[in-house]
């Protein structure tokens, strides 16, 4: 691969890493907000089943976001090595 293509590929991966980092941060925010909602709903005596299902979905998505971010990081590290 030419140096120019390699440079373009790295720039693309860095953009993908930025996006993946944003997804992880947004996921953390969604989880924290949902946990707070659940506490509030519980305090008011509401049924928590749907709220807890949504929180579980957020946890599962967060695992995927972190795995994706980590794959991009590993690929970038391999390029430097």
Backbone torsions as a table, in degrees:
resi	resn	phi	psi	omega
1	UNK	NA	135.5	-179.6
2	UNK	-69.9	160.9	-179.7
3	UNK	-61.1	-36.5	-179.9
4	UNK	-66.2	-45.6	178.2
5	UNK	-64.1	-40.5	178.8
6	UNK	-61.6	-42.0	179.6
7	UNK	-65.4	-43.1	178.3
8	UNK	-63.9	-41.2	179.8
9	UNK	-64.1	-43.3	178.8
10	UNK	-63.4	-42.3	179.0
11	UNK	-61.1	-40.7	178.3
12	UNK	-63.9	-43.6	179.9
13	UNK	-64.5	-36.8	177.7
14	UNK	-65.5	-37.8	174.7
15	UNK	-64.2	-42.0	178.0
16	UNK	-63.7	-38.1	178.1
17	UNK	-64.5	-42.9	177.3
18	UNK	-58.5	-44.1	179.4
19	UNK	-65.1	-42.1	179.1
20	UNK	-63.8	-39.8	177.3
21	UNK	-62.7	-39.8	176.8
22	UNK	-62.9	-41.5	179.2
23	UNK	-62.5	-40.8	178.2
24	UNK	-63.5	-44.9	-179.7
25	UNK	-64.0	-42.5	178.1
26	UNK	-64.1	-39.6	178.3
27	UNK	-61.6	-42.3	177.8
28	UNK	-60.9	-42.3	179.4
29	UNK	-64.5	-45.0	179.5
30	UNK	-60.2	-42.9	-179.8
31	UNK	-62.9	-47.6	-179.0
32	UNK	-61.4	-43.5	179.9
33	UNK	-64.2	-41.1	-179.3
34	UNK	-68.9	-38.3	176.4
35	UNK	-60.9	-40.5	177.4
36	UNK	-65.1	-41.5	177.5
37	UNK	-59.2	-43.0	-179.1
38	UNK	-62.3	-42.5	178.0
39	UNK	-60.6	-45.4	179.5
40	UNK	-63.2	-44.3	178.4
41	UNK	-63.1	-40.7	179.6
42	UNK	-63.7	-41.8	179.7
43	UNK	-59.3	-33.9	-179.3
44	UNK	-89.6	-0.1	176.7
45	UNK	79.9	19.3	-179.3
46	UNK	-79.0	159.2	173.5
47	UNK	-68.0	131.5	-174.9
48	UNK	-103.4	0.6	-171.9
49	UNK	-56.6	-52.4	-177.4
50	UNK	-68.2	-39.5	179.2
51	UNK	-63.2	-38.5	178.6
52	UNK	-71.4	-34.8	175.7
53	UNK	-62.7	-43.6	179.5
54	UNK	-63.1	-42.3	177.8
55	UNK	-60.9	-42.0	177.8
56	UNK	-61.1	-39.7	176.1
57	UNK	-62.5	-41.3	177.8
58	UNK	-61.7	-42.9	178.0
59	UNK	-60.1	-45.3	-179.0
60	UNK	-63.8	-42.5	178.0
61	UNK	-64.2	-38.0	-179.2
62	UNK	-63.1	-40.1	176.6
63	UNK	-58.1	-44.0	179.8
64	UNK	-65.9	-42.0	178.1
65	UNK	-60.3	-44.0	-179.1
66	UNK	-66.5	-42.5	178.6
67	UNK	-61.4	-42.6	179.7
68	UNK	-63.6	-47.3	177.8
69	UNK	-58.2	-43.7	-178.2
70	UNK	-66.6	-35.4	175.9
71	UNK	-62.2	-43.3	179.1
72	UNK	-63.7	-44.3	178.3
73	UNK	-58.1	-44.9	-179.2
74	UNK	-62.9	-40.8	179.7
75	UNK	-63.7	-42.4	178.5
76	UNK	-64.2	-40.0	178.8
77	UNK	-64.1	-38.1	178.9
78	UNK	-64.8	-33.5	-179.7
79	UNK	-68.5	-32.8	-178.8
80	UNK	-76.1	-36.4	-175.9
81	UNK	-70.0	NA	NA
